[in-house]
């Protein structure tokens, strides 16, 4: 078993995987990274309003 299977990594994003290729100029490395990330991943999808956006909307503006 490789060392990469012995650690926990948490990655959060507000884009679905199909939109990750829009980030760099070359989508191939991004798709390779996504493939490696999801190989043994547990993917959690949260829906609903962003708690940070709600808090920012309520806080006084500077």
N, C-alpha and C positions, 0 to 999 in steps of 0.2 A: 504494500500500500504506500502510495506516495505521500510526502509530507503535506501536500495540499489538501488531503482528506482528514487531517488532524486538527485543523483550526476552524473556527467559526468566523464567517465574514458576513456583515450585514451591509447591503447596498440599498439605498432608497432612491427613487426617481419619480418624477411626475410624468414621465413618458412611458408608453407601452414599448415592449421590445421592438416592435416593427418600426417605431419612430426613432430608435437609437441611431440608425444609419444616417440620420440627418445631421448629427453632431459633427463628425469629422469630415474632411474633404474626401477621404477614401473609405467607403463603407465596408470593405472586406475585413480590415482589422477589427472593426466594431462587431461585425457578425461573428467573427472567430471568438472574440471575447465573450459575447453573449452565449455562444455555444458552450464554452468552457464553464461559464458561470452557472448555467442551468443544468449541466450534466447530472449532478447529484443534489440539486437544489430543492429546497422547499420554498415555493413561491406563495407569498401572501398578497392578496389584492384587497385593498381597502377602498371603499367607495364612500361618497358623501362629502359634506363640506369640510374644507381644510380648517383645522383648529387654529392654525397660525393666522390664516386670513381673517377669520372671525375676530380673533384677539386684536389684530392690527386695525380692523375697521372700528373697533370700540375704543381704542386708545387715542388720546388727543394727538393731533398732528403738530409737528414741530415747525 
